[in-house]
Structures are given as structure tokens and as C-alpha cells.
């Protein structure tokens, strides 16, 4: 089986998750940036699509890739994932990120967690998060996010079957 993992990332976490996903997949696997002009999906049996969520939106490159390739993707085995802090069972969350047709067709749709890389953040985001941490009560329920490798493995298993 030949599989493509198409991703977009802001600070590198989604690419890291794509590389972890690749280790769990059987057969030939290519990791491709959604920023690439042309991705020839006809050579693949399965496609995973992933991006990170900022301010409630997934990257423009992922939205454009899905729109441009929707008809072809609906005839393939696909998995969808996002890097973010929102749990996968949050009702209606994925419908704001991916076309509903893709969600309904996908073998598995999930959130694989993420991480805060403060060094790679721009100054505005870094200041925002550091300010939030100083607010009384904010830190009580806050834990630094982590990549959920067991969820990535579940995602891979849906295509390996």
C-alpha cells in the first residue's frame, strides 16, 4: 500500500506528528507539505490530512487542498487529524475545520494533541501565553499540551487493517 501524509504546520508540531504517524504505517509512505502546488493523489491508496488549529481555524493550505481534491479524496481511504488542545469528542469541532463530506468519509478523525514551542512563537503569541499564565486561576486547570502518540497510533491502525 502507498500512503501520503499531507500536512501544514505553523511551528513544526504537525510535521512532527506526521513523522510519528509514518512510523506506524505499513508500506511506502510519503510526507508532503500542503503548500506544494501539485500533489498527485492518483498514485496513493490512502491519504492522511493534518494541520494545526489557531484561533479556531486550520491552515489555509489544508482548506485549499481539501477543496481542490475533494472528489478524488471521497474515493480513497483517508484519515483526518489536527494538532490542538481540543479533545476529539468535542461536538461540532471538526465540522468547522474540514468539509463535512470528508469527515463522514474518513476512516478516523482525531485530535493528536500538540505542544507549545515558545521559542518558535512570534513575539505576540509568546507574550499572550505568558500573560495568561499570570492570571489568577488560569494555571489551576492548565497543563502544557503534549503530543498524544497513542491517538496517532490509532489513526494509523485504521488504514493498516
Residue pairs with C-beta under 8 A, 6 or more apart in sequence:
1 26
1 27
1 28
1 45
1 46
1 159
2 27
2 28
2 29
2 30
2 43
2 44
2 45
2 46
3 25
3 27
3 28
3 29
3 30
3 44
3 45
3 46
3 47
3 48
3 159
4 29
4 30
4 31
4 32
4 39
4 41
4 44
4 46
4 47
4 48
5 18
5 21
5 22
5 29
5 30
5 31
5 32
5 47
5 48
5 50
6 32
6 33
6 34
6 39
6 47
6 48
6 49
6 50
6 62
6 65
7 14
7 15
7 17
7 18
7 31
7 32
7 33
7 34
7 49
7 50
7 51
7 62
8 14
8 33
8 34
8 35
8 50
8 51
8 52
8 58
8 59
8 61
8 62
9 15
9 51
9 52
9 59
9 83
10 52
10 54
10 59
11 52
11 117
11 120
11 121
12 117
12 120
13 52
13 83
13 114
13 115
13 117
13 147
14 50
14 51
14 52
14 83
15 31
16 147
17 50
17 81
17 83
17 112
17 147
17 152
18 31
18 48
18 50
19 31
20 147
20 149
20 152
21 48
21 50
21 81
21 152
21 155
21 156
22 29
22 31
24 152
24 153
24 155
24 156
24 157
24 160
25 156
25 159
25 160
26 160
27 45
30 44
32 39
33 61
34 49
34 51
34 59
34 61
34 62
34 64
34 65
35 61
39 65
39 69
41 47
41 69
41 72
41 73
41 76
42 72
44 76
45 76
45 77
46 76
46 77
46 78
46 79
46 159
47 73
47 76
47 77
47 78
47 79
48 78
48 79
48 80
48 81
48 155
48 159
49 62
49 65
49 66
49 73
49 78
49 79
49 80
49 81
49 98
49 102
50 62
50 80
50 81
50 82
50 83
50 112
51 58
51 59
51 61
51 62
51 82
51 83
51 97
52 58
52 59
52 82
52 83
52 84
52 114
53 82
53 83
53 84
53 86
53 97
56 96
57 96
57 97
58 82
58 97
58 98
62 97
66 73
66 98
66 99
66 102
67 99
70 99
70 101
70 102
73 102
73 105
74 101
74 102
74 105
77 107
77 159
78 102
78 105
78 106
78 107
79 106
79 107
79 108
79 109
79 110
79 155
79 156
79 158
79 159
80 94
80 98
80 102
80 103
80 106
80 108
80 109
80 110
81 109
81 110
81 111
81 112
81 152
81 155
82 94
82 97
82 110
82 111
82 112
83 111
83 112
83 113
83 114
83 147
84 111
84 113
84 114
85 111
85 113
85 114
85 145
86 93
86 111
87 111
88 109
88 110
88 111
88 151
93 111
94 103
94 109
95 103
98 109
103 109
107 158
107 159
108 154
108 155
108 158
110 151
110 154
110 155
111 148
111 151
112 147
112 148
112 151
112 152
112 155
113 145
113 146
113 147
113 148
113 151
114 145
114 146
114 147
115 144
115 145
115 146
115 147
116 129
116 144
116 145
118 126
118 129
118 130
121 129
132 138
133 139
133 142
